[in-house]
Amino acid sequence: MTDDTYTPPKVWKWDAESGGAFSKINRPIAGPTHEKELPVGKHPFQLYSLATPNGVKATIMFEELLEKGVKEAEYDAWPIRITEGEQFGSGFVKANPNSKIPAMMDHNHEPAVRVFESGAIVLYLAEKFGEFLPADIVARTETLNWLFWQMGSAPFLGGGFGHFYAYAPEKYEYPINRYTMEVKRQLDVLDRQLADNRYVAGDEYTIADIAIWPWYGALVKNKVYDAAEFLEAHTYRNVVRWADEIGKRPAVKRGLMVNRTWGDESRQLHERHDASDFELRTQDKLESSGDK
């Protein structure tokens, strides 16, 4: 540790941005900053998201349902550019008062049902269509155990380890060590579970895998934070095996593309309104045709 310590005041005041990557998305108050209604496409399901680990849970879930032939799961997906503050528009705040992606509106109902928090979205869709969530009470409970494990654990990975290791404007030993220890413990929990199970909750691919893979699969495959070597991710062999298997699923590959606005343009599908968009409207094709 350095001698550069911080003594908290008796009453905290917000007088500056926190610094570092994504600093502009954080503020100590809720509610909208501007008026902007959300677009609505042709399908009953409207998703407002971005291809972050939380965002791709929802798009993978939709694509997995469509892969199974559930035609009623067709959806429109609209990008919410969080670094530009679009999550603070009045329409998005109505869909999610917490101003975090993803958020979904189900227009099969009148009035439309809002669903926010990624775990709630995958659970809502699983229950609505009877897929990726076992009917048997024991298997269902085990699946939900791991779904909620992910929802409780990932903030330590993202907001804790990811922030201090990759995004904070300054590196400090204490928080990096603190969250590294916790993330390695979580990886060990997952590795031990996967030693005896093909998928997280057993032999069946479920919403537990759909929720956990975008965070922990990406971590061990060095897709987030560039930290695989630092964490010795290769030593969690069961997690790596599982991550590789799920990463090969066609629906997962498609889900990763939806609402992606960075990286390889052939893998970016800013908006998704039809299955043909994956072939016709990736960003490289729009750029070459002049249709942006």
N, C-alpha and C positions, 0 to 999 in steps of 0.2 A: 504494500500500500504506500501511497505518497502522503505527504503532509498536507495536501490540498483537500482538506475536509470541509464539510458544509454544516453550519449550525442553523437549523430551521428557525424561522421567526415564530413568535407566539401565534400570529395569524398569517396564513399564506395569502399572498396577493398575486394575481395573474397580471404581469406587466411586460411579458415578452414571450415570443414563441420558444418552444422547448429546444429547438435546434436539431440538427441531424436530418436524415432522410424522413420524409413523411411528417415533418413538424407542422405543416400547414393543415393537416387533417385533425389535429387535436386542439380542443378547447374545453374549458371547464363548465360550459353551459350547453343545454340542449335546445332543440327547436330550430326552425328554418332561418336561414340568412337571406333568402331571396324567394321570390315567387316564380315557380316553374312547375307546370303540370307534367306528369309522366306520359310518354307516348303509349299508345295502345294498338297492338297489331290485330291480326285476324283470328288468332287462336284464343280459347278460353284462358289458358295459362300464360301469364305475362311475367317474365323474370327480369329483374333489374339488378345487374351484378357486374363483376369484373373477375378476370381469371386469376385471382389469388387462391391460395389453398382453401379458404372458406368458400369462395365463389365457385370453384370447380366441383365442389361436392354436389351442388344443385344441378349443374349442367351434366355431370357424369350420371347422376340419377335419372335425369330426363332421357339421356341417350341410351342408358341401359334399359329403361322401360320400352323405348321405341325399338331397340334391338330385339326385345322379347316379343314384339308384335303388338304392343299396347298402343293402338293408333290414337286413343283418346288422350295420350300424353304429349301430343304435338304442342309446341310452345313457341312463343316469340321471346327472344332474349335481347335486351337492350343494355349497352354499356353504361355504367355509372363511373365516371372518371373521378376517383376519389381525391387525387392530387389537385384537381381543379375545383373541388368543393361541391360537386354535383349531388353528393349525398345530403347536402343541407338545403336543397330545393324543397319548396313547400309540398310538392307532390310526393317526393320520396319520403319526407318526414311523416306524411300521412300513412304511407305503406310501412314504414319502420320508424317509430319515434326515437329509436336509439341511433339512427343515422349511420348504420353499418350495412355493408353488403354481405350477403345477398338478401333481397326482399322479393316476395312473389305475391301476385294477385291471382286468385282463382275466380274467373268470371262465369264459372258454371253455376254460381249462386247469385242471388239478388237480395241484398247488395253483395258485391264481390267480397270474398274472404281474403283478408290479408294474412300472410304467413311470413314471419321474419325470424332470424337466427337460422343458420345453416342446418343445425341438427333438427330443428322443428320442421324445416322444409323437407328433408329427406324422410323423416318419420311421417309427415302428412301424406306425401306421395306414396309411401310404402303401404300405409293403411288404406288409402283411397283405392289403390289398384290391387292390393293383395299380393305384392311382389317384394322380394328381398327382405322380408320380415317373417320368420316362421310362425305358423299358427299355433303350434304346440307351446304351452305355457312355459315349459322349462327352456326350450331353445329360444323362444321369444325373449324371455327374461335375460338370458345370457347375451343375446344380441344387444338389448337395451343397456345392459351393464357396460358393454364396451363402447356403445355410442356415447353414453354420458361420461365415460372415462375420457374419451377424446375431447368432449366439450370442456371438461374441467382441466385437462392436462395441457392442451395446446396453448393456452395463454402463457404458460411458463416457457414454452418453446418459442413462440412468436414474440410476444410482448416482453418477455424476459430475456432469454438467450439471444434470439435473433436481433433484438434491439441493441443490446449492449455489445454483442460480438460484431455485428455487421453494420448497424445503422447509426449508433450514437456518435456525436461529433468528437468525442474523446473516449479513449479506452481506459477502463479502470479494472484493476485486478479483482477487487471484491465482487462486484456484480457478475463479472464474467465467470469467475470460479463458482459462485453461488448457483447460477443458472446452468452452467455446464454440468455440474454435479447432478442437478435435478433432471436434465434432459437425458443424461446417460442412464440414470436410474429408470426413467420411463422407457428408454430403448431396451433396457434389460427386462423390464416387465413384459414388454411386447415380444421380445425374443423368446422368453421362457414360454409364453402362451403359444407362440407359433411353432415351438419345438414339437408339440404334440397335436397340432391342428393345422390342416391345410390353410384354412382361413381363420380370421381372428376369433370368431365365435363358434368355430367347429368346422365341419366338413362342407358347409354351405356358404356360398358367397352372399353377403348380406349388407344392409346399410351400415353395419359396423365397419366393414372394409371400405365402403364408399366414403365414409367420413374420415377414417384414420389415414388412408393411403395418401391423400393430397398433402398432408403434413409430414408424416413419418416416412412414407415411401420416397417422397421428394428429398427429404433430409439425407437418407442413407445413399441415395443416388446422386447426391451433390447438386441438386436442382435448386436448392434454396440456401442462402447464406454462405455458400462456398466453404462449408465447414466439415465435410466428410472426413478429410484427413485429420483435422483437429480433434474430432470426436472418435476417431478410429472406427468409423461406421462399418467398415468391412468385417469387423469382429462380431457384429450382430448378424450372423449368417442366416438365421431363420427369417429375420426381417428383410434382408436383401433378397432371399429366395422368393418370399411373398411379394415384395415390391416389383420384382422382375415379372412375375406371373401376371399380376394385375395390370402392369403397364402395357402388356401385349393385347389386352382386350380392345376390340375395335371401338366400343362405346366410350371407353376411357380415353382413347386417342382423340376421338371427336370432342368429347367434353372438355378436354384441355385447350382446344382451339377457340371455344366460344367465349366471346367478350375479351379475348386476348388482344391487347393493343401495343405490344412490344415484342422484340425479338424477330426471328425469321418471319418475313411477311407471308410466306406460304403457309405458315401455321397460325396466322391471325385471321379470325373471323369476328370482326367487331360486332356485327349484329347477326342474329340467326333467326330466320323466319320460315325456313323450309329445309328439308333434308338435302336438296340440291345445292344449297348454299356452300356446302363443304367443297364442292367441285367447281362452282361457278363464281363465288363471291369472296374468296379469300383475298387478303389485301394485295398480294402480288398481282392477282388478276385484275383487280379494280384499278391499281396503279397503271398497269400496262394499257388498259382500255380507256383511261382518263376518267373513269366513273368512280369518284372517291366518296 
